[in-house]
Amino acid sequence: MGAMAMQGKTVLITGANSGIGKVAASTLAGMGATVILACRRPDAAEAAMAEIRQQHPEASLAFVQIDLASLASVRRAAAEVMAKHPSIDVLINNAGLANMKRELSADGFEMTFAVNHLGPFLLTNLLLPALRAAKGRVITVASGAHVAGKMHWDNLQLERGYFVLRSYAQSKLANILFTKALAARVAADGIHANCLHPGAVSTNIWPERNWLEKTFSKVLRWFLISPKQGARTSIWLASGDVGGKANGSYFENCREKTPSRAARNHDAAERLWDISAKLTGLK
Ligand SMILES: NC(=O)c1ccc[n+]([C@@H]2O[C@H](COP(=O)([O-])OP(=O)(O)OC[C@H]3O[C@@H](n4cnc5c(N)ncnc54)[C@H](OP(=O)(O)O)[C@@H]3O)[C@@H](O)[C@H]2O)c1
């Protein structure tokens, strides 16, 4: 990919202040794209932008504040983006978390489901006019952890039996089902929606709040790949030919991969879409 391959393109990345998202933001800005960093903490976004400008002094960067755990914040951020950037070439739904304890979002949804699925669901839908204008790409950072997941249809908010892998795996399965349902809806508009597993990456997603987590994380980090390696497939889908051809697919290591059987279930994808539209108040 040439150095200025993304010249004239507008890319919005959620969670662009850290980990995989920050590398993707920097690399795509270095390729000439205007990159909108959509982050919840302005100071963290500022720091990331300063870092990116050191790497790429010519970088064209913008910031929008968004808390994916609040539907009102998502709506406000989407309106701000649409007003300033009526055409978006690439949306990377990258932000995510794995909550150790069951917490609730501003709207009363289980936090991991809210941030990893409902927020991106609403954001993507609200940005569709700008994505249509560019015949853009929607790239959602899912995870190989989806294979451990199932949709708990009668307990989606995991009120019963919460544990971190159960909620995280369900939310990442939801990312793939969302991608499939979205692709079917936007293909006729020339929009391409795909998702990916970045690998097991050394980022802040692995918590280190107590000695047990710190020890676990230290051991784990020997086996993890760098954020630079972890961002490869996101960048490749954003800038390469395949991201503008494939639709509804799941990728790993810049290669298409077949996700779990649960992730290929058409009825589940449609059911999740309907539920998500209701929960987010999407009309
Ligand atoms: N690391 C891995 O091994 C791995 C494996 C598979 C998939 N993934 C996926 O990769 C994506 C990127 O994660 P990462 O590994 O780069 O982790 P990270 O370094 O922790 O970055 C996560 C980003 O998400 C943001 N975020 C969290 N909650 C948010 C909210 N309520 N509103 C807006 N932004 C929020 C974080 O913001 P703050 O800095 O403000 O917290 C941060 O910018 C995630 O979707 C994750 O599930 C990661």
The ligand as an SDF file (V2000), in Angstrom:
LIG
                    3D

 48 52  0  0  0  0  0  0  0  0999 V2000
   -6.3220   -7.2940   22.7560 N   0  0  0  0  0  0  0  0  0  0  0  0
   -6.7550   -8.4610   22.3170 C   0  0  0  0  0  0  0  0  0  0  0  0
   -6.1450   -9.5220   22.5370 O   0  0  0  0  0  0  0  0  0  0  0  0
   -8.0270   -8.5410   21.5130 C   0  0  0  0  0  0  0  0  0  0  0  0
   -8.4020   -9.7850   20.9810 C   0  0  0  0  0  0  0  0  0  0  0  0
   -9.5700   -9.8680   20.2230 C   0  0  0  0  0  0  0  0  0  0  0  0
  -10.3220   -8.7300   20.0110 C   0  0  0  0  0  0  0  0  0  0  0  0
   -9.9500   -7.5200   20.5600 N   0  0  0  0  0  0  0  0  0  0  0  0
  -10.7840   -6.3510   20.3250 C   0  0  0  0  0  0  0  0  0  0  0  0
   -9.9840   -5.2840   19.8300 O   0  0  0  0  0  0  0  0  0  0  0  0
  -10.6450   -4.0500   20.0910 C   0  0  0  0  0  0  0  0  0  0  0  0
   -9.6370   -3.0330   20.5620 C   0  0  0  0  0  0  0  0  0  0  0  0
   -9.1820   -3.3890   21.8450 O   0  0  0  0  0  0  0  0  0  0  0  0
   -7.6700   -3.2670   22.3480 P   0  0  0  0  0  0  0  0  0  0  0  0
   -7.1820   -4.6440   22.5520 O   0  0  0  0  0  0  0  0  0  0  0  0
   -6.9120   -2.3440   21.4650 O   0  0  0  0  0  0  0  0  0  0  0  0
   -7.9260   -2.6990   23.8190 O   0  0  0  0  0  0  0  0  0  0  0  0
   -7.6400   -1.2930   24.5370 P   0  0  0  0  0  0  0  0  0  0  0  0
   -6.2060   -0.8950   24.3940 O   0  0  0  0  0  0  0  0  0  0  0  0
   -8.1880   -1.4780   25.9150 O   0  0  0  0  0  0  0  0  0  0  0  0
   -8.5460   -0.2750   23.7300 O   0  0  0  0  0  0  0  0  0  0  0  0
   -9.9230   -0.2620   23.8780 C   0  0  0  0  0  0  0  0  0  0  0  0
  -10.4600    1.0950   23.4780 C   0  0  0  0  0  0  0  0  0  0  0  0
  -11.8920    1.0730   23.6600 O   0  0  0  0  0  0  0  0  0  0  0  0
  -12.2450    2.2520   24.3530 C   0  0  0  0  0  0  0  0  0  0  0  0
  -13.4860    2.1590   25.1040 N   0  0  0  0  0  0  0  0  0  0  0  0
  -13.7830    1.3530   26.1420 C   0  0  0  0  0  0  0  0  0  0  0  0
  -14.9940    1.6420   26.6290 N   0  0  0  0  0  0  0  0  0  0  0  0
  -15.4790    2.6660   25.8890 C   0  0  0  0  0  0  0  0  0  0  0  0
  -16.6820    3.4240   25.9070 C   0  0  0  0  0  0  0  0  0  0  0  0
  -17.6320    3.2200   26.8270 N   0  0  0  0  0  0  0  0  0  0  0  0
  -16.8480    4.3820   24.9790 N   0  0  0  0  0  0  0  0  0  0  0  0
  -15.8930    4.6420   24.0650 C   0  0  0  0  0  0  0  0  0  0  0  0
  -14.7350    3.9770   24.0080 N   0  0  0  0  0  0  0  0  0  0  0  0
  -14.5360    3.0010   24.9150 C   0  0  0  0  0  0  0  0  0  0  0  0
  -11.0640    2.4990   25.2870 C   0  0  0  0  0  0  0  0  0  0  0  0
  -11.0870    3.8030   25.8070 O   0  0  0  0  0  0  0  0  0  0  0  0
  -10.3590    4.1820   27.1940 P   0  0  0  0  0  0  0  0  0  0  0  0
   -8.8960    4.2520   26.8940 O   0  0  0  0  0  0  0  0  0  0  0  0
  -10.9930    5.4680   27.5540 O   0  0  0  0  0  0  0  0  0  0  0  0
  -10.6850    3.0640   28.1550 O   0  0  0  0  0  0  0  0  0  0  0  0
   -9.9050    2.2300   24.3510 C   0  0  0  0  0  0  0  0  0  0  0  0
   -9.6730    3.3430   23.5430 O   0  0  0  0  0  0  0  0  0  0  0  0
  -11.7720   -4.3760   21.0810 C   0  0  0  0  0  0  0  0  0  0  0  0
  -13.0090   -4.3920   20.4030 O   0  0  0  0  0  0  0  0  0  0  0  0
  -11.4290   -5.7620   21.5620 C   0  0  0  0  0  0  0  0  0  0  0  0
  -12.5710   -6.4910   21.9680 O   0  0  0  0  0  0  0  0  0  0  0  0
   -8.8060   -7.4160   21.3020 C   0  0  0  0  0  0  0  0  0  0  0  0
  1  2  1  0
  2  3  2  0
  2  4  1  0
  4  5  1  0
  4 48  2  0
  5  6  2  0
  6  7  1  0
  7  8  2  0
  8  9  1  0
  8 48  1  0
  9 10  1  0
  9 46  1  0
 10 11  1  0
 11 12  1  0
 11 44  1  0
 12 13  1  0
 13 14  1  0
 14 15  2  0
 14 16  1  0
 14 17  1  0
 17 18  1  0
 18 19  2  0
 18 20  1  0
 18 21  1  0
 21 22  1  0
 22 23  1  0
 23 24  1  0
 23 42  1  0
 24 25  1  0
 25 26  1  0
 25 36  1  0
 26 27  1  0
 26 35  1  0
 27 28  2  0
 28 29  1  0
 29 30  1  0
 29 35  2  0
 30 31  1  0
 30 32  2  0
 32 33  1  0
 33 34  2  0
 34 35  1  0
 36 37  1  0
 36 42  1  0
 37 38  1  0
 38 39  2  0
 38 40  1  0
 38 41  1  0
 42 43  1  0
 44 45  1  0
 44 46  1  0
 46 47  1  0
M  CHG  2   8   1  16  -1
M  END
$$$$
